[in-house]
Amino acid sequence: MENLLTIKNGRDHKHLADGIYPVYGSGGEMRKASEYLYDGESVLMPRKGSLNNIMYVNEAFWTVDTMFYSEIKQSNCAKYIYYTIKDIDFTRWDSGTGVPSMTSSTLYSIKLVKPQSEILKKFDEVISPLFEHMKQISEQNSVLTKQRDELLPLLMNGQASVNSD
């Protein structure tokens, strides 16, 4: 992996004001913050906790200190890396005594097949529309969840009614 990406450490987020940028920990998105640590394609890999929760992001984000993020060295390979490592059982390399832990040196030591640039480009062209579609669905789910959460109390209090026609 060391030929394809650079692994970076996340940072504490408690001092950040609430905002629009997702903050990721090893369990997933924790909150939204006013600042970002990195902007772009990245594969997120847990450092502590849920070691198998590999994530792909392509936006401005912050990662906490329990999560590594990556800077991609070669174009068109972030999604390839994500799909290549997401099903690895990282718990077998757990270096922690209490909380499951991972080191960047262990991650760098993972050997991956490095496809030719043309193959990576074609893979990225094929898979990118699917990622965009998943992002759109996620955004729609967020809107619908917010609407549900706003309407449900009104329905319960009789301030709104459901028209079954």
C-alpha positions as CSV (number, residue, x, y, z in Angstrom):
1,M,0.0,0.0,0.0
2,E,2.9,2.3,0.6
3,N,3.3,2.8,-3.1
4,L,-0.3,3.9,-3.6
5,L,-1.1,6.1,-0.6
6,T,0.3,8.1,2.4
7,I,-1.3,7.3,5.7
8,K,-2.0,10.3,8.0
9,N,-3.2,10.5,11.6
10,G,-6.5,12.1,12.5
11,R,-6.7,14.8,15.2
12,D,-8.7,15.8,18.2
13,H,-12.0,17.4,17.1
14,K,-13.4,18.7,20.4
15,H,-12.2,22.2,19.9
16,L,-14.1,22.5,16.6
17,A,-17.4,24.4,16.3
18,D,-20.3,22.7,14.7
19,G,-20.4,23.1,10.9
20,I,-20.8,21.4,7.6
21,Y,-17.8,19.0,7.4
22,P,-18.2,15.4,8.5
23,V,-16.0,14.2,11.3
24,Y,-15.2,10.5,11.1
25,G,-14.1,8.1,13.8
26,S,-13.6,4.4,13.7
27,G,-17.4,3.9,14.1
28,G,-18.4,6.2,11.3
29,E,-19.5,9.8,11.1
30,M,-19.7,11.3,14.5
31,R,-20.7,14.9,13.9
32,K,-20.3,17.9,11.5
33,A,-17.6,20.5,12.2
34,S,-16.6,23.9,11.0
35,E,-13.2,22.9,9.7
36,Y,-11.8,20.1,7.7
37,L,-8.5,18.3,7.9
38,Y,-8.4,17.0,4.3
39,D,-10.3,17.7,1.1
40,G,-10.5,15.0,-1.6
41,E,-10.5,11.3,-2.2
42,S,-9.3,9.3,0.7
43,V,-9.6,5.8,2.2
44,L,-10.2,5.9,6.0
45,M,-8.8,3.1,8.1
46,P,-9.4,2.8,11.8
47,R,-6.5,3.1,14.2
48,K,-8.4,2.2,17.3
49,G,-11.8,0.4,17.9
50,S,-13.7,-1.0,14.9
51,L,-10.6,-2.0,12.9
52,N,-12.7,-3.5,10.0
53,N,-14.7,-0.3,9.3
54,I,-12.9,0.9,6.1
55,M,-14.5,3.9,4.5
56,Y,-14.1,5.8,1.2
57,V,-14.8,9.5,1.1
58,N,-14.5,12.2,-1.5
59,E,-15.2,15.5,0.2
60,A,-13.7,17.8,2.8
61,F,-13.7,16.0,6.1
62,W,-12.0,15.7,9.5
63,T,-10.8,12.4,11.1
64,V,-10.4,12.0,14.8
65,D,-7.4,10.5,16.4
66,T,-8.9,6.9,16.3
67,M,-8.9,7.0,12.5
68,F,-6.2,7.2,9.8
69,Y,-6.9,9.0,6.6
70,S,-4.9,8.6,3.4
71,E,-3.6,10.9,0.7
72,I,-3.7,9.1,-2.6
73,K,-0.4,9.1,-4.5
74,Q,-1.7,7.9,-7.9
75,S,-4.8,9.1,-9.7
76,N,-7.8,6.8,-10.2
77,C,-6.8,4.4,-7.5
78,A,-8.7,5.4,-4.3
79,K,-11.8,3.3,-5.1
80,Y,-9.6,0.4,-6.1
81,I,-7.7,0.5,-2.8
82,Y,-11.0,0.8,-0.9
83,Y,-12.5,-2.3,-2.6
84,T,-9.2,-4.2,-2.3
85,I,-8.9,-3.8,1.4
86,K,-12.4,-3.4,2.7
87,D,-13.0,-7.1,3.2
88,I,-9.6,-7.8,4.9
89,D,-10.0,-8.9,8.5
90,F,-7.8,-6.3,10.1
91,T,-8.4,-7.7,13.6
92,R,-5.8,-10.4,12.9
93,W,-3.2,-7.6,13.1
94,D,-4.6,-6.1,16.3
95,S,-1.6,-4.6,18.2
96,G,-3.6,-3.3,21.2
97,T,-3.8,-4.8,24.7
98,G,-7.2,-3.5,25.6
99,V,-8.8,-1.5,22.8
100,P,-8.2,-3.0,19.3
101,S,-5.4,-1.0,17.6
102,M,-3.7,-0.7,14.3
103,T,-0.4,0.9,13.2
104,S,0.4,2.7,10.0
105,S,3.5,0.4,9.5
106,T,1.2,-2.7,9.6
107,L,-1.1,-1.0,7.0
108,Y,1.9,-0.1,4.8
109,S,3.1,-3.7,4.9
110,I,-0.1,-4.9,3.2
111,K,0.8,-6.0,-0.3
112,L,-1.6,-5.1,-3.1
113,V,-1.5,-5.8,-6.8
114,K,-0.9,-2.5,-8.6
115,P,-2.8,-2.5,-11.9
116,Q,-1.6,-0.6,-14.9
117,S,-2.7,3.1,-15.0
118,E,-5.1,2.4,-17.9
119,I,-6.9,-0.4,-16.0
120,L,-7.2,1.9,-12.9
121,K,-8.6,4.6,-15.0
122,K,-11.2,2.3,-16.6
123,F,-12.2,0.9,-13.2
124,D,-12.6,4.4,-11.8
125,E,-14.7,5.4,-14.8
126,V,-17.0,2.4,-14.4
127,I,-17.4,2.6,-10.6
128,S,-17.6,6.4,-10.1
129,P,-21.2,6.7,-11.3
130,L,-22.2,4.1,-8.7
131,F,-20.5,6.1,-5.9
132,E,-22.3,9.2,-7.1
133,H,-25.6,7.4,-7.1
134,M,-25.0,6.1,-3.5
135,K,-24.2,9.7,-2.4
136,Q,-27.4,11.0,-3.9
137,I,-29.4,8.2,-2.2
138,S,-27.7,9.0,1.1
139,E,-28.6,12.7,0.7
140,Q,-32.2,11.9,-0.1
141,N,-32.4,9.6,3.0
142,S,-31.1,12.5,5.1
143,V,-33.8,14.8,3.8
144,L,-36.5,12.2,4.3
145,T,-35.3,11.4,7.8
146,K,-35.4,15.1,8.7
147,Q,-39.0,15.4,7.3
148,R,-40.1,12.4,9.2
149,D,-38.6,13.7,12.4
150,E,-40.4,17.0,11.9
151,L,-43.8,15.5,10.9
152,L,-44.1,12.7,13.4
153,P,-44.6,14.9,16.5
154,L,-47.2,16.9,14.6
155,L,-49.1,13.7,13.7
156,M,-48.9,12.5,17.3
157,N,-50.3,15.8,18.6
158,G,-53.1,15.9,16.0
159,Q,-51.6,19.0,14.4
160,A,-51.4,17.2,11.1
161,S,-53.3,14.4,9.4
162,V,-52.5,11.8,6.9
163,N,-54.6,11.9,3.7
164,S,-55.1,8.3,2.5
165,D,-56.5,9.3,-0.9
